[in-house]
Amino acid sequence: DAGITQSPRHKVTETGTPVTLRCHQTENHRYMYWYRQDPGHGLRLIHYSYGVKDTDKGEVSDGYSVSRSKTEDFLLTLESATSSQTSVYFCAIQGAGADTQYFGPGTRLTVL
Amino acid sequence: AQKITQTQPGMFVQEKEAVTLDCTYDTSDQSYGLFWYKQPSSGEMIFLIYQGSYDEQNATEGRYSLNFQKARKSANLVISASQLGDSAMYFCAMRLSNFGNEKLTFGTGTRLTIIP
């Protein structure tokens, strides 16, 4: 299994509070991704990174920011959580020149 | 923009039968990759199989094969001899193979239930 961990695995928070989700990899892979999964939508890309300090937006990036100061860590921040951000969040990694993305175990976030 | 369509929200199949899960895609690019992932009830996303757009042979991985029909833009997943453990959500995904554009676009998934 690819060495990807996500923390926390579950979080309940209130509207308006900041939230940071962490993705950590031990594979030294170049590319890292944050997706959200909602019923009826499959997985949708929020942000991705193609190297340290190199990030870009995905299709549902509004309300989210990311940072990658080290190869192994990719942080997703909700500056002011809203109920529409209640979702399951997945991190994924991919090596340069590799074909496949491997996913972390997911974080279930509930915003009340 | 690329799009993945999975038209079967749910399927019920008898154990030991073969299963075909449908996936069609839309892209004007010539270079792309197609993926299938399995998501059991425990929630993790498990990579099953990959097909490159220039691969001449259909991909196979154990009981999984990908029926790739490029002209029809379809990439159906075939599971032979289904087992109870195959019950899960299955997602088809596509990636364009351009530098800096390694993102996956997912379909909405098919929930497969294997009946004993």
Interface residues (C-beta under 8 A of the other chain):
Chain A: Y31 Y33 Y35 G40 H41 G42 L43 R44 L45 Y48 Y50 D56 G58 V88 F90 A92 Q94 D99 T100 Q101 Y102 F103 P105 G106
Chain B: I4 G33 F35 Y37 G43 E44 M45 F47 Y50 G52 F91 A93 R95 G100 E102 K103 L104 T105 F106 G107 T108 G109
